[in-house]
Structure formats: structure tokens, C-alpha cells
């Protein structure tokens, strides 16, 4: 089985931008049914994107970064 995990780091900032990216990932997940897609989105977008989630894609989360100045792998900013 192939798994593709997208780590969004601390971007995008706005819900609408996150939804656009998530919908593009949904299209890919439907086109490549033998691949498991996981989007690890900034925590602030999880409740919003969960409304659009479908079986073809999984959602992951990230923990909190000590700084908001630089996008850090797996972390979201605190400010």
C-alpha cells in the first residue's frame, strides 16, 4: 500500500485557502484510489476542513511551535 502524507506546516493562514488546497487533494485521492492520502493541516483548520472530509482522505494534526516566525515541520505557531 502507498501512503502520501502532506504536511502543510503553518500554511495557509486563511480557511478559504486551506479549503482550496484540501479540495485539490480530495480530487487526487479520488483519482488514485489505491493510494492513501493524509493531509496534516494546521490545527486551526481542522474543525473547518472536517466538514468537507470524505472517506478518500484522512486528516492529521500538528502540535504547537514555540515561535511563529518560521514554518517548522509538524508545528503550528502560537501567535
Beta strands, then each sheet from edge to edge (+ up, - down):
strand 1: 2-7
strand 2: 35-40
strand 3: 57-60
strand 4: 63-64
strand 5: 75-76
sheet 1: 1+ 2+ 3+
sheet 2: 4+ 5+
end
